[in-house]
Amino acid sequence: MSQLEFFDIPSPCIGVCEVNNKGYCKGCLRSRDERLYWLQLSPAQRREVVRLCHQRKARIQKAREAALQTSSAHEQDTQQGSLF
């Protein structure tokens, strides 16, 4: 038994309970089923859900950064075009 198995895995809920366009909670990034059945999940299943939430968060942050870079590059192109 590993050290983590001695402790209950807390819900990743942060109190921002609103669903995004893909069906995930905007606060904790759990799916509907992951939220609904959290109390019935085993510790291993809860760890997997938390891992998936971290993965989803990283993917969202990467997409936001890419969008910001694209937006910034577009603004620079627009500004350079208006100088001539």
Biopython code that builds the backbone (N, CA, C, O; Angstrom):
import numpy as np
from Bio.PDB.StructureBuilder import StructureBuilder

atoms = [
    (1, "MET", "N", (0.855, -1.185, 0.000)),
    (1, "MET", "CA", (0.000, 0.000, 0.000)),
    (1, "MET", "C", (0.894, 1.239, 0.000)),
    (1, "MET", "O", (1.803, 1.355, 0.822)),
    (2, "SER", "N", (0.634, 2.153, -0.916)),
    (2, "SER", "CA", (1.448, 3.357, -1.000)),
    (2, "SER", "C", (0.963, 4.397, 0.005)),
    (2, "SER", "O", (-0.134, 4.292, 0.553)),
    (3, "GLN", "N", (1.787, 5.382, 0.231)),
    (3, "GLN", "CA", (1.479, 6.450, 1.173)),
    (3, "GLN", "C", (0.171, 7.154, 0.815)),
    (3, "GLN", "O", (-0.612, 7.486, 1.705)),
    (4, "LEU", "N", (-0.073, 7.385, -0.469)),
    (4, "LEU", "CA", (-1.274, 8.088, -0.895)),
    (4, "LEU", "C", (-2.553, 7.340, -0.545)),
    (4, "LEU", "O", (-3.599, 7.964, -0.362)),
    (5, "GLU", "N", (-2.490, 6.024, -0.449)),
    (5, "GLU", "CA", (-3.681, 5.237, -0.191)),
    (5, "GLU", "C", (-4.184, 5.375, 1.239)),
    (5, "GLU", "O", (-5.308, 4.972, 1.537)),
    (6, "PHE", "N", (-3.365, 5.940, 2.131)),
    (6, "PHE", "CA", (-3.785, 6.132, 3.512)),
    (6, "PHE", "C", (-4.702, 7.343, 3.662)),
    (6, "PHE", "O", (-5.440, 7.442, 4.643)),
    (7, "PHE", "N", (-4.662, 8.252, 2.712)),
    (7, "PHE", "CA", (-5.407, 9.493, 2.815)),
    (7, "PHE", "C", (-6.520, 9.528, 1.776)),
    (7, "PHE", "O", (-6.367, 9.048, 0.653)),
    (8, "ASP", "N", (-7.641, 10.107, 2.183)),
    (8, "ASP", "CA", (-8.739, 10.294, 1.252)),
    (8, "ASP", "C", (-8.335, 11.331, 0.210)),
    (8, "ASP", "O", (-7.669, 12.314, 0.536)),
    (9, "ILE", "N", (-8.722, 11.122, -1.003)),
    (9, "ILE", "CA", (-8.394, 12.055, -2.085)),
    (9, "ILE", "C", (-9.532, 13.076, -2.159)),
    (9, "ILE", "O", (-10.664, 12.724, -2.489)),
    (10, "PRO", "N", (-9.228, 14.339, -1.851)),
    (10, "PRO", "CA", (-10.289, 15.344, -1.831)),
    (10, "PRO", "C", (-10.795, 15.662, -3.233)),
    (10, "PRO", "O", (-10.083, 15.507, -4.226)),
    (11, "SER", "N", (-12.015, 16.100, -3.279)),
    (11, "SER", "CA", (-12.611, 16.518, -4.537)),
    (11, "SER", "C", (-11.837, 17.719, -5.084)),
    (11, "SER", "O", (-11.454, 18.604, -4.318)),
    (12, "PRO", "N", (-11.604, 17.762, -6.381)),
    (12, "PRO", "CA", (-10.905, 18.908, -6.966)),
    (12, "PRO", "C", (-11.804, 20.137, -7.143)),
    (12, "PRO", "O", (-11.372, 21.144, -7.704)),
    (13, "CYS", "N", (-13.044, 20.057, -6.670)),
    (13, "CYS", "CA", (-13.997, 21.153, -6.819)),
    (13, "CYS", "C", (-13.446, 22.430, -6.185)),
    (13, "CYS", "O", (-12.937, 22.413, -5.064)),
    (14, "ILE", "N", (-13.559, 23.551, -6.931)),
    (14, "ILE", "CA", (-13.123, 24.845, -6.393)),
    (14, "ILE", "C", (-14.299, 25.812, -6.270)),
    (14, "ILE", "O", (-14.106, 27.006, -6.040)),
    (15, "GLY", "N", (-15.510, 25.293, -6.423)),
    (15, "GLY", "CA", (-16.694, 26.108, -6.240)),
    (15, "GLY", "C", (-17.113, 26.944, -7.436)),
    (15, "GLY", "O", (-17.976, 27.813, -7.316)),
    (16, "VAL", "N", (-16.511, 26.689, -8.586)),
    (16, "VAL", "CA", (-16.909, 27.367, -9.822)),
    (16, "VAL", "C", (-17.643, 26.317, -10.647)),
    (16, "VAL", "O", (-17.065, 25.683, -11.530)),
    (17, "CYS", "N", (-18.906, 26.148, -10.345)),
    (17, "CYS", "CA", (-19.675, 25.051, -10.930)),
    (17, "CYS", "C", (-20.482, 25.532, -12.129)),
    (17, "CYS", "O", (-21.651, 25.901, -12.020)),
    (18, "GLU", "N", (-19.820, 25.513, -13.259)),
    (18, "GLU", "CA", (-20.437, 25.930, -14.516)),
    (18, "GLU", "C", (-19.831, 25.053, -15.606)),
    (18, "GLU", "O", (-18.633, 24.770, -15.585)),
    (19, "VAL", "N", (-20.643, 24.629, -16.543)),
    (19, "VAL", "CA", (-20.186, 23.704, -17.572)),
    (19, "VAL", "C", (-19.717, 24.476, -18.801)),
    (19, "VAL", "O", (-20.358, 25.436, -19.228)),
    (20, "ASN", "N", (-18.573, 24.038, -19.371)),
    (20, "ASN", "CA", (-18.093, 24.664, -20.608)),
    (20, "ASN", "C", (-18.765, 24.015, -21.812)),
    (20, "ASN", "O", (-19.613, 23.136, -21.658)),
    (21, "ASN", "N", (-18.389, 24.445, -22.999)),
    (21, "ASN", "CA", (-19.043, 23.943, -24.219)),
    (21, "ASN", "C", (-18.733, 22.475, -24.518)),
    (21, "ASN", "O", (-19.380, 21.876, -25.376)),
    (22, "LYS", "N", (-17.764, 21.893, -23.832)),
    (22, "LYS", "CA", (-17.448, 20.477, -24.035)),
    (22, "LYS", "C", (-18.017, 19.594, -22.931)),
    (22, "LYS", "O", (-17.809, 18.380, -22.937)),
    (23, "GLY", "N", (-18.736, 20.199, -21.980)),
    (23, "GLY", "CA", (-19.376, 19.422, -20.923)),
    (23, "GLY", "C", (-18.547, 19.261, -19.664)),
    (23, "GLY", "O", (-18.949, 18.539, -18.751)),
    (24, "TYR", "N", (-17.406, 19.915, -19.596)),
    (24, "TYR", "CA", (-16.567, 19.841, -18.406)),
    (24, "TYR", "C", (-16.823, 21.046, -17.504)),
    (24, "TYR", "O", (-17.116, 22.143, -17.980)),
    (25, "CYS", "N", (-16.709, 20.825, -16.209)),
    (25, "CYS", "CA", (-16.866, 21.917, -15.258)),
    (25, "CYS", "C", (-15.746, 22.931, -15.489)),
    (25, "CYS", "O", (-14.582, 22.553, -15.623)),
    (26, "LYS", "N", (-16.096, 24.214, -15.535)),
    (26, "LYS", "CA", (-15.087, 25.258, -15.748)),
    (26, "LYS", "C", (-14.153, 25.408, -14.550)),
    (26, "LYS", "O", (-13.036, 25.903, -14.699)),
    (27, "GLY", "N", (-14.592, 24.990, -13.375)),
    (27, "GLY", "CA", (-13.769, 25.117, -12.179)),
    (27, "GLY", "C", (-12.775, 23.984, -12.012)),
    (27, "GLY", "O", (-11.572, 24.221, -11.907)),
    (28, "CYS", "N", (-13.269, 22.757, -11.987)),
    (28, "CYS", "CA", (-12.390, 21.611, -11.701)),
    (28, "CYS", "C", (-12.063, 20.771, -12.930)),
    (28, "CYS", "O", (-11.188, 19.907, -12.879)),
    (29, "LEU", "N", (-12.755, 21.020, -14.023)),
    (29, "LEU", "CA", (-12.546, 20.319, -15.298)),
    (29, "LEU", "C", (-12.929, 18.842, -15.271)),
    (29, "LEU", "O", (-12.409, 18.043, -16.049)),
    (30, "ARG", "N", (-13.843, 18.487, -14.369)),
    (30, "ARG", "CA", (-14.353, 17.120, -14.367)),
    (30, "ARG", "C", (-15.563, 17.026, -15.289)),
    (30, "ARG", "O", (-16.290, 18.000, -15.484)),
    (31, "SER", "N", (-15.762, 15.848, -15.845)),
    (31, "SER", "CA", (-16.948, 15.599, -16.665)),
    (31, "SER", "C", (-18.160, 15.456, -15.753)),
    (31, "SER", "O", (-18.028, 15.391, -14.531)),
    (32, "ARG", "N", (-19.323, 15.409, -16.353)),
    (32, "ARG", "CA", (-20.553, 15.253, -15.570)),
    (32, "ARG", "C", (-20.500, 13.976, -14.746)),
    (32, "ARG", "O", (-20.786, 14.002, -13.549)),
    (33, "ASP", "N", (-20.139, 12.858, -15.369)),
    (33, "ASP", "CA", (-20.077, 11.585, -14.653)),
    (33, "ASP", "C", (-19.011, 11.601, -13.554)),
    (33, "ASP", "O", (-19.218, 11.045, -12.475)),
    (34, "GLU", "N", (-17.886, 12.233, -13.828)),
    (34, "GLU", "CA", (-16.832, 12.313, -12.807)),
    (34, "GLU", "C", (-17.310, 13.095, -11.588)),
    (34, "GLU", "O", (-16.964, 12.755, -10.456)),
    (35, "ARG", "N", (-18.095, 14.131, -11.811)),
    (35, "ARG", "CA", (-18.654, 14.896, -10.692)),
    (35, "ARG", "C", (-19.749, 14.101, -9.987)),
    (35, "ARG", "O", (-19.784, 14.030, -8.758)),
    (36, "LEU", "N", (-20.632, 13.511, -10.770)),
    (36, "LEU", "CA", (-21.787, 12.812, -10.233)),
    (36, "LEU", "C", (-21.396, 11.599, -9.385)),
    (36, "LEU", "O", (-21.995, 11.349, -8.340)),
    (37, "TYR", "N", (-20.403, 10.858, -9.833)),
    (37, "TYR", "CA", (-20.046, 9.606, -9.158)),
    (37, "TYR", "C", (-18.790, 9.701, -8.292)),
    (37, "TYR", "O", (-18.246, 8.672, -7.890)),
    (38, "TRP", "N", (-18.324, 10.902, -8.000)),
    (38, "TRP", "CA", (-17.082, 11.082, -7.242)),
    (38, "TRP", "C", (-17.075, 10.275, -5.943)),
    (38, "TRP", "O", (-16.082, 9.619, -5.629)),
    (39, "LEU", "N", (-18.146, 10.317, -5.207)),
    (39, "LEU", "CA", (-18.181, 9.636, -3.902)),
    (39, "LEU", "C", (-18.150, 8.114, -4.038)),
    (39, "LEU", "O", (-17.762, 7.424, -3.095)),
    (40, "GLN", "N", (-18.547, 7.583, -5.182)),
    (40, "GLN", "CA", (-18.527, 6.138, -5.380)),
    (40, "GLN", "C", (-17.200, 5.635, -5.966)),
    (40, "GLN", "O", (-16.971, 4.427, -6.019)),
    (41, "LEU", "N", (-16.340, 6.534, -6.397)),
    (41, "LEU", "CA", (-15.073, 6.129, -7.023)),
    (41, "LEU", "C", (-14.091, 5.601, -5.988)),
    (41, "LEU", "O", (-14.061, 6.057, -4.845)),
    (42, "SER", "N", (-13.294, 4.637, -6.409)),
    (42, "SER", "CA", (-12.222, 4.120, -5.550)),
    (42, "SER", "C", (-11.095, 5.151, -5.512)),
    (42, "SER", "O", (-11.057, 6.046, -6.356)),
    (43, "PRO", "N", (-10.185, 5.041, -4.558)),
    (43, "PRO", "CA", (-9.044, 5.971, -4.524)),
    (43, "PRO", "C", (-8.249, 5.976, -5.835)),
    (43, "PRO", "O", (-7.807, 7.034, -6.284)),
    (44, "ALA", "N", (-8.068, 4.821, -6.439)),
    (44, "ALA", "CA", (-7.330, 4.755, -7.711)),
    (44, "ALA", "C", (-8.094, 5.489, -8.809)),
    (44, "ALA", "O", (-7.491, 6.187, -9.624)),
    (45, "GLN", "N", (-9.402, 5.337, -8.835)),
    (45, "GLN", "CA", (-10.217, 6.025, -9.832)),
    (45, "GLN", "C", (-10.202, 7.539, -9.592)),
    (45, "GLN", "O", (-10.181, 8.317, -10.546)),
    (46, "ARG", "N", (-10.214, 7.951, -8.341)),
    (46, "ARG", "CA", (-10.154, 9.380, -8.018)),
    (46, "ARG", "C", (-8.819, 9.973, -8.456)),
    (46, "ARG", "O", (-8.772, 11.075, -9.004)),
    (47, "ARG", "N", (-7.739, 9.239, -8.213)),
    (47, "ARG", "CA", (-6.419, 9.725, -8.667)),
    (47, "ARG", "C", (-6.399, 9.875, -10.182)),
    (47, "ARG", "O", (-5.822, 10.826, -10.708)),
    (48, "GLU", "N", (-7.025, 8.942, -10.878)),
    (48, "GLU", "CA", (-7.078, 9.017, -12.341)),
    (48, "GLU", "C", (-7.883, 10.233, -12.787)),
    (48, "GLU", "O", (-7.494, 10.914, -13.735)),
    (49, "VAL", "N", (-8.989, 10.511, -12.122)),
    (49, "VAL", "CA", (-9.797, 11.686, -12.454)),
    (49, "VAL", "C", (-8.986, 12.957, -12.220)),
    (49, "VAL", "O", (-9.009, 13.864, -13.052)),
    (50, "VAL", "N", (-8.275, 13.033, -11.107)),
    (50, "VAL", "CA", (-7.449, 14.209, -10.817)),
    (50, "VAL", "C", (-6.355, 14.355, -11.878)),
    (50, "VAL", "O", (-6.063, 15.464, -12.324)),
    (51, "ARG", "N", (-5.751, 13.232, -12.281)),
    (51, "ARG", "CA", (-4.726, 13.270, -13.327)),
    (51, "ARG", "C", (-5.321, 13.798, -14.633)),
    (51, "ARG", "O", (-4.709, 14.624, -15.310)),
    (52, "LEU", "N", (-6.505, 13.325, -14.979)),
    (52, "LEU", "CA", (-7.171, 13.790, -16.195)),
    (52, "LEU", "C", (-7.493, 15.281, -16.110)),
    (52, "LEU", "O", (-7.375, 16.001, -17.102)),
    (53, "CYS", "N", (-7.898, 15.742, -14.935)),
    (53, "CYS", "CA", (-8.192, 17.169, -14.755)),
    (53, "CYS", "C", (-6.935, 18.011, -14.980)),
    (53, "CYS", "O", (-6.992, 19.059, -15.623)),
    (54, "HIS", "N", (-5.807, 17.550, -14.452)),
    (54, "HIS", "CA", (-4.537, 18.270, -14.665)),
    (54, "HIS", "C", (-4.176, 18.281, -16.148)),
    (54, "HIS", "O", (-3.701, 19.287, -16.676)),
    (55, "GLN", "N", (-4.406, 17.160, -16.806)),
    (55, "GLN", "CA", (-4.128, 17.057, -18.242)),
    (55, "GLN", "C", (-5.023, 18.023, -19.035)),
    (55, "GLN", "O", (-4.558, 18.698, -19.953)),
    (56, "ARG", "N", (-6.277, 18.078, -18.678)),
    (56, "ARG", "CA", (-7.207, 18.988, -19.360)),
    (56, "ARG", "C", (-6.799, 20.438, -19.135)),
    (56, "ARG", "O", (-6.836, 21.253, -20.057)),
    (57, "LYS", "N", (-6.409, 20.755, -17.905)),
    (57, "LYS", "CA", (-5.992, 22.127, -17.589)),
    (57, "LYS", "C", (-4.769, 22.522, -18.406)),
    (57, "LYS", "O", (-4.707, 23.630, -18.939)),
    (58, "ALA", "N", (-3.796, 21.621, -18.508)),
    (58, "ALA", "CA", (-2.589, 21.903, -19.283)),
    (58, "ALA", "C", (-2.935, 22.118, -20.753)),
    (58, "ALA", "O", (-2.372, 23.004, -21.396)),
    (59, "ARG", "N", (-3.852, 21.320, -21.288)),
    (59, "ARG", "CA", (-4.261, 21.450, -22.686)),
    (59, "ARG", "C", (-4.957, 22.797, -22.922)),
    (59, "ARG", "O", (-4.736, 23.438, -23.950)),
    (60, "ILE", "N", (-5.792, 23.221, -21.979)),
    (60, "ILE", "CA", (-6.484, 24.510, -22.097)),
    (60, "ILE", "C", (-5.486, 25.656, -22.031)),
    (60, "ILE", "O", (-5.572, 26.600, -22.816)),
    (61, "GLN", "N", (-4.538, 25.580, -21.100)),
    (61, "GLN", "CA", (-3.528, 26.638, -20.990)),
    (61, "GLN", "C", (-2.681, 26.731, -22.248)),
    (61, "GLN", "O", (-2.349, 27.829, -22.695)),
    (62, "LYS", "N", (-2.330, 25.587, -22.822)),
    (62, "LYS", "CA", (-1.542, 25.577, -24.053)),
    (62, "LYS", "C", (-2.318, 26.217, -25.198)),
    (62, "LYS", "O", (-1.755, 26.977, -25.986)),
    (63, "ALA", "N", (-3.609, 25.910, -25.289)),
    (63, "ALA", "CA", (-4.447, 26.497, -26.338)),
    (63, "ALA", "C", (-4.589, 28.002, -26.150)),
    (63, "ALA", "O", (-4.567, 28.753, -27.125)),
    (64, "ARG", "N", (-4.733, 28.447, -24.906)),
    (64, "ARG", "CA", (-4.830, 29.890, -24.635)),
    (64, "ARG", "C", (-3.546, 30.608, -25.019)),
    (64, "ARG", "O", (-3.586, 31.685, -25.614)),
    (65, "GLU", "N", (-2.407, 30.013, -24.679)),
    (65, "GLU", "CA", (-1.119, 30.617, -25.033)),
    (65, "GLU", "C", (-0.957, 30.705, -26.543)),
    (65, "GLU", "O", (-0.480, 31.715, -27.061)),
    (66, "ALA", "N", (-1.347, 29.662, -27.243)),
    (66, "ALA", "CA", (-1.263, 29.669, -28.710)),
    (66, "ALA", "C", (-2.173, 30.747, -29.288)),
    (66, "ALA", "O", (-1.800, 31.435, -30.239)),
    (67, "ALA", "N", (-3.359, 30.895, -28.719)),
    (67, "ALA", "CA", (-4.294, 31.922, -29.196)),
    (67, "ALA", "C", (-3.730, 33.314, -28.939)),
    (67, "ALA", "O", (-3.863, 34.201, -29.783)),
    (68, "LEU", "N", (-3.109, 33.514, -27.792)),
    (68, "LEU", "CA", (-2.511, 34.813, -27.483)),
    (68, "LEU", "C", (-1.365, 35.130, -28.441)),
    (68, "LEU", "O", (-1.225, 36.268, -28.889)),
    (69, "GLN", "N", (-0.554, 34.136, -28.752)),
    (69, "GLN", "CA", (0.558, 34.345, -29.679)),
    (69, "GLN", "C", (0.032, 34.689, -31.068)),
    (69, "GLN", "O", (0.566, 35.570, -31.742)),
    (70, "THR", "N", (-1.010, 33.994, -31.486)),
    (70, "THR", "CA", (-1.611, 34.269, -32.786)),
    (70, "THR", "C", (-2.198, 35.675, -32.813)),
    (70, "THR", "O", (-2.029, 36.409, -33.787)),
    (71, "SER", "N", (-2.884, 36.040, -31.747)),
    (71, "SER", "CA", (-3.477, 37.373, -31.646)),
    (71, "SER", "C", (-2.398, 38.451, -31.648)),
    (71, "SER", "O", (-2.536, 39.477, -32.315)),
    (72, "SER", "N", (-1.335, 38.215, -30.906)),
    (72, "SER", "CA", (-0.229, 39.170, -30.833)),
    (72, "SER", "C", (0.447, 39.327, -32.190)),
    (72, "SER", "O", (0.769, 40.444, -32.598)),
    (73, "ALA", "N", (0.662, 38.227, -32.884)),
    (73, "ALA", "CA", (1.280, 38.276, -34.210)),
    (73, "ALA", "C", (0.373, 39.018, -35.190)),
    (73, "ALA", "O", (0.858, 39.779, -36.027)),
    (74, "HIS", "N", (-0.924, 38.805, -35.093)),
    (74, "HIS", "CA", (-1.875, 39.494, -35.971)),
    (74, "HIS", "C", (-1.855, 41.001, -35.707)),
    (74, "HIS", "O", (-1.891, 41.798, -36.645)),
    (75, "GLU", "N", (-1.798, 41.388, -34.429)),
    (75, "GLU", "CA", (-1.747, 42.807, -34.076)),
    (75, "GLU", "C", (-0.477, 43.455, -34.621)),
    (75, "GLU", "O", (-0.514, 44.581, -35.118)),
    (76, "GLN", "N", (0.647, 42.743, -34.528)),
    (76, "GLN", "CA", (1.917, 43.281, -35.047)),
    (76, "GLN", "C", (1.839, 43.455, -36.557)),
    (76, "GLN", "O", (2.304, 44.460, -37.094)),
    (77, "ASP", "N", (1.252, 42.476, -37.244)),
    (77, "ASP", "CA", (1.106, 42.579, -38.696)),
    (77, "ASP", "C", (0.209, 43.762, -39.068)),
    (77, "ASP", "O", (0.485, 44.475, -40.033)),
    (78, "THR", "N", (-0.843, 43.963, -38.316)),
    (78, "THR", "CA", (-1.770, 45.061, -38.562)),
    (78, "THR", "C", (-1.089, 46.399, -38.339)),
    (78, "THR", "O", (-1.268, 47.325, -39.130)),
    (79, "GLN", "N", (-0.312, 46.511, -37.273)),
    (79, "GLN", "CA", (0.386, 47.761, -36.970)),
    (79, "GLN", "C", (1.445, 48.050, -38.036)),
    (79, "GLN", "O", (1.590, 49.198, -38.456)),
    (80, "GLN", "N", (2.163, 47.066, -38.467)),
    (80, "GLN", "CA", (3.185, 47.267, -39.488)),
    (80, "GLN", "C", (2.544, 47.645, -40.809)),
    (80, "GLN", "O", (3.103, 48.451, -41.553)),
    (81, "GLY", "N", (1.412, 47.097, -41.112)),
    (81, "GLY", "CA", (0.707, 47.401, -42.359)),
    (81, "GLY", "C", (0.185, 48.825, -42.366)),
    (81, "GLY", "O", (0.088, 49.437, -43.430)),
    (82, "SER", "N", (-0.154, 49.366, -41.205)),
    (82, "SER", "CA", (-0.700, 50.719, -41.162)),
    (82, "SER", "C", (0.377, 51.787, -41.210)),
    (82, "SER", "O", (0.067, 52.967, -41.375)),
    (83, "LEU", "N", (1.631, 51.397, -41.071)),
    (83, "LEU", "CA", (2.734, 52.363, -41.123)),
    (83, "LEU", "C", (3.052, 52.772, -42.553)),
    (83, "LEU", "O", (3.682, 53.808, -42.766)),
    (84, "PHE", "N", (2.643, 52.006, -43.511)),
    (84, "PHE", "CA", (2.994, 52.279, -44.906)),
    (84, "PHE", "C", (1.857, 52.832, -45.691)),
    (84, "PHE", "O", (2.006, 53.111, -46.881)),
]
sb = StructureBuilder()
sb.init_structure("model")
sb.init_model(0)
sb.init_chain("A")
sb.init_seg("    ")
for serial, (resi, resn, name, xyz) in enumerate(atoms, 1):
    if name == "N":
        sb.init_residue(resn, " ", resi, " ")
    sb.init_atom(name, np.array(xyz, "f"), 0.0, 1.0, " ", f" {name:<3s}", serial, name[0])
structure = sb.get_structure()
